[in-house]
Amino acid sequence: MDDNQKYIKRCIELARNGLGTTYPNPMVGSVIVHNGKIIGEGWHRKSGEAHAEVNAINSVKDQSLLSKSTVYVSLEPCSHFGKTPPCCDLIIRHNIPNVVVGTLDPHSKVAGAGIQRLQEHGVGVTVGILEKECSELNKRFFTFHNKKRPYIVLKWAESPDGFIAPVSKDKQEPVWISNVYSRQLVHKWRSEEQAILVGTKTVLDDNPKLDVRDWEGENPIRVVLDRSGKIPNHLFVKDRTVKTIIITEQENLTSSENCIYENAIFDDELTKNIVHILYKYGIQSIIIEGGRQTLQSFIDDNLWDEARVFIGNKHLKKGVKAPDLDADFQAKKIKGDQLKLYFNHD
């Protein structure tokens, strides 16, 4: 690994600190190197706050060294005014002679313009260091801008005999198949994605909160499928504590700030219509925790990027069959549970 790769690798490590907190912005890390020594570091923490390059530059104690240093950044510096000024202008103002970039920014407002602006002002720019790793870091951001849809994660838990739920139950609450450690991991995952989606049956059967109560972080936007308005107002998904988008065939329903109704036809194009609605609201990633029908629809339409499937120790013997997913997977152990990780490379 050469020096450029070493420092971009450090940028990636720093950027990961922003997982789940930077939406709609990407995760970005930056380091500043002078004579083979890191003199400044930073990452983007939250939308509306300073970008990674700004934080890295501000962390340098002796600012006179900047004119003899190199800025490393995992994603192309911005050249436009958004909620904050352009990072390119700050680099130019400090007479920083060299910038090394992991990968270009796919956003239409950037997309090479940052590199061009730096070069026009005499800055030496190197692009494409650990490009694959930098793109993977922001797979949600890249999917949203390149494919015009959110990054889609499917998640469910199934019994060793292949069921995700019993045929019937006495209480309106989940029947846990996975263990407490796996369930806490799911809450961590929820804090990392921008939204979470479930279907009507899941809401009626389990009355889920869809929050991150077992982890630190922001609750995801709730997306609920309710074709004919079966979900009553007293259930958690309608408590208006978290922004909730309800997709329905019902018309002329009144939306509020935290309870938004969106119309869609529940036909063979439903998953595509859902994805279109999510894109309209700027949702870059979603974890789908619905029942078999919802999950299988996204699988059948090949609208998924990852699937995370827990295999617990509790045999149900009969019940609702788990979704069918014929793909390669990686397996891990979570304190007795098995976790299968699938990645869609289509």
VEXDREN-2710 file (C-alpha; in Angstrom, 1 decimal):
% VEXDREN-2710
k/r/px/py/pz
1/MET/0.0/0.0/0.0
2/ASP/1.5/3.3/-1.1
3/ASP/1.2/6.6/0.8
4/ASN/-1.9/7.8/-1.2
5/GLN/-3.7/4.6/-0.5
6/LYS/-2.7/4.8/3.2
7/TYR/-4.1/8.2/3.6
8/ILE/-7.3/7.6/1.7
9/LYS/-7.8/4.5/3.8
10/ARG/-7.7/6.8/6.8
11/CYS/-10.2/9.1/5.2
12/ILE/-12.6/6.1/4.8
13/GLU/-12.1/5.2/8.5
14/LEU/-13.0/8.8/9.5
15/ALA/-16.0/9.0/7.1
16/ARG/-17.6/5.9/8.7
17/ASN/-18.1/8.0/11.9
18/GLY/-21.0/9.7/10.0
19/LEU/-22.9/6.6/9.2
20/GLY/-26.6/7.3/9.7
21/THR/-26.2/11.0/10.6
22/THR/-25.2/12.7/7.3
23/TYR/-28.4/12.2/5.2
24/PRO/-28.9/13.5/2.6
25/ASN/-25.2/14.1/2.3
26/PRO/-22.6/11.4/1.8
27/MET/-20.1/10.2/4.3
28/VAL/-16.8/11.9/3.8
29/GLY/-13.4/11.9/5.6
30/SER/-10.4/14.0/5.0
31/VAL/-6.8/14.2/6.2
32/ILE/-4.1/16.8/5.7
33/VAL/-0.5/15.6/5.3
34/HIS/2.7/17.7/5.6
35/ASN/6.1/16.1/5.1
36/GLY/4.7/12.6/5.6
37/LYS/2.9/13.4/8.8
38/ILE/-0.9/13.9/9.3
39/ILE/-1.4/17.4/10.7
40/GLY/-5.2/17.5/10.4
41/GLU/-8.2/15.3/10.3
42/GLY/-12.0/15.7/9.9
43/TRP/-15.2/14.1/8.7
44/HIS/-18.7/15.3/7.8
45/ARG/-20.9/14.8/10.9
46/LYS/-24.3/16.1/9.9
47/SER/-26.1/17.8/7.0
48/GLY/-25.9/21.5/7.4
49/GLU/-22.7/21.3/9.4
50/ALA/-19.1/21.7/8.1
51/HIS/-17.8/19.3/5.5
52/ALA/-14.9/16.9/6.0
53/GLU/-12.3/19.2/4.4
54/VAL/-13.4/22.2/6.5
55/ASN/-13.1/20.2/9.7
56/ALA/-9.7/18.9/8.6
57/ILE/-8.4/22.3/7.7
58/ASN/-9.7/23.9/10.9
59/SER/-8.0/21.1/13.0
60/VAL/-4.5/22.1/11.7
61/LYS/-2.8/24.0/14.5
62/ASP/-0.2/25.7/12.4
63/GLN/-2.2/27.1/9.4
64/SER/1.0/28.3/7.7
65/LEU/1.8/24.6/6.8
66/LEU/-1.3/24.3/4.6
67/SER/0.4/26.0/1.7
68/LYS/2.9/23.2/1.7
69/SER/0.5/20.3/2.4
70/THR/-1.7/17.8/0.6
71/VAL/-5.4/17.3/1.3
72/TYR/-6.7/13.8/1.1
73/VAL/-10.5/13.3/0.8
74/SER/-12.6/10.2/0.1
75/LEU/-15.1/12.0/-2.1
76/GLU/-14.6/14.9/-4.6
77/PRO/-14.8/18.3/-2.9
78/CYS/-17.9/20.3/-3.6
79/SER/-17.8/23.4/-5.8
80/HIS/-21.3/24.8/-5.2
81/PHE/-23.1/26.7/-2.5
82/GLY/-25.5/24.5/-0.5
83/LYS/-26.1/24.7/3.2
84/THR/-22.4/25.5/3.5
85/PRO/-19.9/27.3/1.2
86/PRO/-17.9/25.3/-1.4
87/CYS/-15.0/23.3/-0.1
88/CYS/-13.0/24.0/-3.2
89/ASP/-13.0/27.7/-2.4
90/LEU/-11.5/27.0/1.0
91/ILE/-8.8/24.8/-0.4
92/ILE/-7.9/27.5/-3.0
93/ARG/-8.0/30.3/-0.4
94/HIS/-5.4/28.5/1.7
95/ASN/-3.2/27.9/-1.3
96/ILE/-3.1/24.2/-0.7
97/PRO/-1.1/22.9/-3.6
98/ASN/-2.3/19.2/-3.9
99/VAL/-5.5/17.3/-3.4
100/VAL/-5.9/13.5/-3.6
101/VAL/-9.5/12.3/-4.1
102/GLY/-10.8/8.8/-3.6
103/THR/-13.7/9.0/-6.1
104/LEU/-15.8/11.5/-8.0
105/ASP/-19.1/12.7/-6.6
106/PRO/-22.2/11.4/-8.7
107/HIS/-24.4/14.3/-7.6
108/SER/-25.4/16.4/-10.6
109/LYS/-24.2/19.6/-8.8
110/VAL/-20.7/18.2/-8.4
111/ALA/-19.9/15.4/-10.8
112/GLY/-16.4/16.5/-11.8
113/ALA/-17.0/20.2/-11.3
114/GLY/-15.0/20.3/-8.1
115/ILE/-12.0/18.7/-9.7
116/GLN/-12.2/21.2/-12.6
117/ARG/-12.4/24.2/-10.3
118/LEU/-9.4/23.1/-8.3
119/GLN/-7.3/22.5/-11.5
120/GLU/-8.4/25.9/-13.0
121/HIS/-6.8/27.5/-9.9
122/GLY/-3.5/25.6/-10.2
123/VAL/-4.2/22.9/-7.7
124/GLY/-2.6/19.5/-8.5
125/VAL/-5.4/16.9/-8.3
126/THR/-5.1/13.1/-8.2
127/VAL/-8.3/11.1/-8.6
128/GLY/-9.2/7.4/-8.2
129/ILE/-7.3/6.2/-5.1
130/LEU/-9.1/3.2/-3.6
131/GLU/-12.0/4.2/-5.8
132/LYS/-13.9/1.0/-5.3
133/GLU/-13.7/1.2/-1.5
134/CYS/-14.7/4.9/-1.5
135/SER/-17.7/4.1/-3.7
136/GLU/-18.7/1.2/-1.4
137/LEU/-18.5/3.5/1.6
138/ASN/-21.3/5.6/0.0
139/LYS/-23.2/2.8/-1.6
140/ARG/-26.5/4.5/-0.4
141/PHE/-25.6/7.9/-1.9
142/PHE/-24.3/6.4/-5.1
143/THR/-27.3/4.2/-5.6
144/PHE/-29.7/7.1/-5.0
145/HIS/-28.0/9.4/-7.6
146/ASN/-27.0/6.7/-10.2
147/LYS/-30.1/4.5/-10.1
148/LYS/-32.6/7.1/-8.9
149/ARG/-33.8/4.9/-6.1
150/PRO/-32.8/4.2/-2.5
151/TYR/-30.4/1.5/-1.4
152/ILE/-32.7/-1.4/-0.4
153/VAL/-31.9/-3.7/2.5
154/LEU/-34.2/-6.7/3.2
155/LYS/-34.3/-8.1/6.7
156/TRP/-36.2/-11.0/8.3
157/ALA/-35.8/-13.7/10.9
158/GLU/-36.8/-17.3/10.3
159/SER/-36.9/-20.5/12.3
160/PRO/-34.7/-23.4/11.4
161/ASP/-37.7/-25.1/9.8
162/GLY/-38.3/-22.1/7.5
163/PHE/-41.1/-20.0/9.0
164/ILE/-41.1/-16.3/9.9
165/ALA/-44.2/-16.3/12.0
166/PRO/-46.8/-18.6/13.6
167/VAL/-50.2/-19.2/11.9
168/SER/-51.9/-17.4/14.8
169/LYS/-51.0/-15.8/18.2
170/ASP/-52.8/-14.5/21.3
171/LYS/-51.2/-11.0/21.5
172/GLN/-50.7/-8.1/19.1
173/GLU/-46.9/-8.2/19.5
174/PRO/-44.0/-9.9/17.8
175/VAL/-43.1/-13.5/18.3
176/TRP/-39.3/-13.4/18.6
177/ILE/-37.3/-15.9/16.6
178/SER/-33.9/-14.3/16.9
179/ASN/-32.1/-13.7/20.2
180/VAL/-31.7/-10.4/22.1
181/TYR/-28.2/-9.8/20.6
182/SER/-29.6/-10.1/17.1
183/ARG/-32.5/-7.8/17.9
184/GLN/-30.1/-5.2/19.2
185/LEU/-28.1/-5.4/16.0
186/VAL/-31.3/-4.8/14.0
187/HIS/-31.8/-1.5/16.0
188/LYS/-28.2/-0.5/15.1
189/TRP/-29.1/-1.2/11.5
190/ARG/-32.2/0.9/11.7
191/SER/-30.1/3.9/13.0
192/GLU/-27.9/3.5/9.9
193/GLU/-30.7/3.6/7.2
194/GLN/-32.9/6.6/6.4
195/ALA/-36.2/4.8/6.4
196/ILE/-37.9/1.5/7.3
197/LEU/-40.8/-0.1/5.5
198/VAL/-43.5/-2.6/6.7
199/GLY/-46.8/-3.9/5.3
200/THR/-50.3/-3.8/6.7
201/LYS/-50.2/-7.3/8.1
202/THR/-47.0/-6.7/10.1
203/VAL/-48.5/-3.6/11.6
204/LEU/-51.8/-5.3/12.5
205/ASP/-50.2/-8.4/13.9
206/ASP/-47.3/-6.9/15.8
207/ASN/-48.0/-3.2/16.4
208/PRO/-44.3/-2.4/15.9
209/LYS/-42.7/0.9/16.9
210/LEU/-40.0/0.7/14.2
211/ASP/-37.6/2.7/16.3
212/VAL/-34.0/2.4/17.6
213/ARG/-34.9/2.1/21.3
214/ASP/-32.1/-0.5/21.9
215/TRP/-29.4/1.6/20.2
216/GLU/-28.2/5.2/20.0
217/GLY/-29.2/7.2/16.9
218/GLU/-32.0/8.7/14.9
219/ASN/-35.3/6.9/14.4
220/PRO/-35.8/6.1/10.7
221/ILE/-38.6/7.5/8.6
222/ARG/-41.5/5.0/8.8
223/VAL/-43.0/3.8/5.5
224/VAL/-46.2/1.8/5.8
225/LEU/-48.3/0.0/3.2
226/ASP/-52.0/0.3/3.9
227/ARG/-53.9/-0.3/0.8
228/SER/-57.5/0.1/2.1
229/GLY/-57.0/1.9/5.4
230/LYS/-57.1/-1.1/7.7
231/ILE/-54.6/0.4/10.2
232/PRO/-56.4/2.1/13.1
233/ASN/-55.2/5.4/14.5
234/HIS/-54.2/4.0/18.0
235/LEU/-51.3/1.9/16.7
236/PHE/-47.7/3.1/17.0
237/VAL/-47.1/3.8/13.3
238/LYS/-49.8/6.5/13.5
239/ASP/-48.7/8.2/16.7
240/ARG/-47.1/11.1/14.8
241/THR/-43.9/11.0/16.9
242/VAL/-41.8/10.1/13.8
243/LYS/-42.2/11.1/10.2
244/THR/-44.4/8.4/8.6
245/ILE/-45.3/8.0/4.9
246/ILE/-48.4/5.8/4.4
247/ILE/-48.8/4.4/0.9
248/THR/-52.4/3.7/0.1
249/GLU/-55.1/3.4/-2.6
250/GLN/-57.4/5.6/-0.5
251/GLU/-57.8/9.1/-1.9
252/ASN/-58.4/12.5/-0.4
253/LEU/-56.8/11.7/2.9
254/THR/-55.4/14.7/4.8
255/SER/-51.7/14.6/5.5
256/SER/-49.9/16.3/8.4
257/GLU/-46.3/17.1/9.1
258/ASN/-45.5/13.6/10.5
259/CYS/-48.2/11.6/8.8
260/ILE/-48.1/11.8/5.0
261/TYR/-50.4/9.9/2.7
262/GLU/-49.2/8.9/-0.7
263/ASN/-51.3/7.2/-3.4
264/ALA/-50.2/4.2/-5.3
265/ILE/-52.0/1.4/-7.2
266/PHE/-51.4/-1.9/-5.5
267/ASP/-50.8/-3.9/-8.8
268/ASP/-47.8/-5.6/-10.4
269/GLU/-46.0/-2.3/-10.5
270/LEU/-46.3/-1.7/-6.7
271/THR/-42.6/-2.1/-5.8
272/LYS/-41.6/0.3/-8.6
273/ASN/-44.2/2.8/-7.5
274/ILE/-43.0/2.5/-3.9
275/VAL/-39.4/3.2/-5.0
276/HIS/-40.6/6.2/-7.0
277/ILE/-42.3/7.7/-4.0
278/LEU/-39.2/7.1/-1.8
279/TYR/-37.0/8.8/-4.4
280/LYS/-39.4/11.7/-4.5
281/TYR/-38.9/12.2/-0.7
282/GLY/-35.1/12.0/-1.1
283/ILE/-34.9/8.7/0.8
284/GLN/-31.4/7.3/0.0
285/SER/-31.7/4.0/1.9
286/ILE/-34.4/1.8/3.4
287/ILE/-34.6/-1.4/5.4
288/ILE/-37.6/-3.5/4.6
289/GLU/-38.9/-5.5/7.6
290/GLY/-42.3/-6.5/6.2
291/GLY/-44.0/-9.8/6.1
292/ARG/-43.5/-12.5/3.4
293/GLN/-45.6/-10.9/0.8
294/THR/-43.8/-7.5/1.0
295/LEU/-40.4/-9.0/1.1
296/GLN/-41.0/-11.5/-1.7
297/SER/-42.4/-8.8/-4.0
298/PHE/-39.1/-6.9/-3.8
299/ILE/-37.1/-10.1/-4.3
300/ASP/-39.2/-11.1/-7.3
301/ASP/-38.9/-7.7/-8.9
302/ASN/-35.1/-7.8/-8.2
303/LEU/-35.4/-4.5/-6.3
304/TRP/-33.0/-5.1/-3.5
305/ASP/-29.3/-4.6/-2.7
306/GLU/-28.7/-6.6/0.5
307/ALA/-30.7/-9.2/2.5
308/ARG/-29.9/-9.9/6.1
309/VAL/-31.5/-13.1/7.3
310/PHE/-31.4/-14.4/10.9
311/ILE/-31.9/-18.1/11.5
312/GLY/-32.9/-18.6/15.1
313/ASN/-33.1/-21.7/17.3
314/LYS/-36.9/-21.7/17.8
315/HIS/-38.7/-24.3/15.7
316/LEU/-42.3/-23.2/14.8
317/LYS/-43.3/-26.5/12.9
318/LYS/-45.9/-24.6/11.0
319/GLY/-46.7/-21.0/10.1
320/VAL/-45.9/-18.3/7.5
321/LYS/-43.2/-19.5/5.2
322/ALA/-40.0/-17.4/4.9
323/PRO/-39.4/-15.6/1.6
324/ASP/-37.6/-17.5/-1.1
325/LEU/-34.2/-16.1/-2.0
326/ASP/-31.9/-18.1/-4.2
327/ALA/-28.5/-16.3/-4.0
328/ASP/-25.1/-16.8/-2.5
329/PHE/-24.6/-15.6/1.1
330/GLN/-22.0/-15.1/3.8
331/ALA/-22.7/-16.6/7.2
332/LYS/-22.0/-15.3/10.6
333/LYS/-22.8/-16.3/14.2
334/ILE/-24.6/-13.9/16.6
335/LYS/-24.6/-15.6/20.0
336/GLY/-26.2/-18.8/18.7
337/ASP/-28.2/-17.3/15.9
338/GLN/-27.0/-17.6/12.3
339/LEU/-26.9/-14.5/10.2
340/LYS/-26.9/-14.9/6.4
341/LEU/-25.8/-11.9/4.4
342/TYR/-26.8/-11.7/0.7
343/PHE/-25.6/-9.1/-1.8
344/ASN/-27.3/-8.4/-5.1
345/HIS/-24.7/-7.9/-7.8
346/ASP/-27.1/-7.6/-10.7
END
